[in-house]
Amino acid sequence: MLHRLAGAVLVAALAATGLAAAGPAEAAAKTYKNCTALNKVYKHGVARKGASDKVRGSTRPVTTFTVSTAVYNANKKSDRDKDGVACEKR
């Protein structure tokens, strides 16, 4: 019983201080020099939550990008068509 209580207190303390584990995208919102550098880590690009690839004609949109608002915001300059997906690539 005491062991569970100590674990719960530790989890609450970590959450309160913001030290709880985050996913890799949110943990390191790195700014990349260009799309070549970003695509080495995020193969199909990175998008903010709720974004979809904007396309013309019969081209199919990219849907396999990583969703991370933090990384997207750090690399917003690389979103040339302003559709919420930076460096989208098939």
C-alpha positions in Angstrom: 0.0 0.0 0.0 2.8 2.4 0.9 4.7 1.5 -2.3 1.6 2.4 -4.4 1.2 5.7 -2.6 4.8 6.6 -3.1 4.5 5.8 -6.8 1.4 8.0 -7.2 3.1 10.9 -5.4 6.1 10.6 -7.7 4.0 10.5 -10.8 2.0 13.6 -9.6 5.3 15.4 -8.8 6.7 14.7 -12.3 3.5 15.8 -14.0 3.4 19.0 -11.9 7.0 20.0 -12.8 6.6 19.1 -16.5 9.2 16.3 -16.3 6.9 13.6 -17.4 8.0 11.7 -20.5 6.8 13.1 -23.8 7.0 11.6 -27.2 10.1 12.1 -29.3 8.6 14.8 -31.4 7.4 16.9 -28.5 10.5 16.4 -26.4 12.9 18.0 -28.9 11.2 20.7 -31.0 14.4 21.2 -33.1 14.6 23.7 -35.8 16.1 22.2 -39.0 18.1 24.2 -41.6 16.1 23.0 -44.6 13.7 20.2 -45.7 16.6 17.8 -46.5 17.7 17.9 -42.9 14.1 17.6 -41.6 13.3 14.7 -43.9 16.3 12.7 -42.5 14.4 12.6 -39.2 10.8 12.9 -40.3 10.7 11.0 -43.6 7.4 12.3 -44.9 7.4 15.7 -43.2 5.9 17.1 -40.1 2.5 18.7 -39.5 0.5 20.6 -36.9 -2.5 18.8 -35.4 -5.5 18.9 -37.7 -3.5 19.7 -40.9 -3.9 18.0 -44.3 -1.7 18.2 -47.4 -2.9 20.6 -50.0 -2.7 19.3 -53.5 -3.7 20.2 -57.1 -5.4 18.1 -59.8 -5.3 14.4 -59.5 -2.3 14.3 -57.2 -2.9 12.2 -54.0 -2.2 14.0 -50.7 0.6 12.9 -48.4 -0.9 11.3 -45.3 2.1 9.6 -43.7 3.6 12.7 -42.2 4.4 12.9 -38.4 1.9 15.0 -36.4 3.7 17.3 -34.0 2.6 20.9 -33.5 5.8 21.7 -31.5 8.1 20.5 -34.3 5.9 22.1 -37.0 6.0 25.5 -35.2 9.8 25.3 -34.9 10.0 24.7 -38.7 7.0 26.7 -40.0 9.3 28.5 -42.4 9.6 25.2 -44.4 5.8 25.0 -45.1 5.9 26.7 -48.5 2.2 26.2 -49.4 1.0 27.1 -45.9 -1.2 24.0 -45.5 0.1 23.1 -42.0 2.5 20.4 -43.3 6.2 21.3 -43.5 8.4 19.4 -46.0 5.8 16.9 -47.1 7.2 14.2 -49.2 6.0 10.8 -50.5 
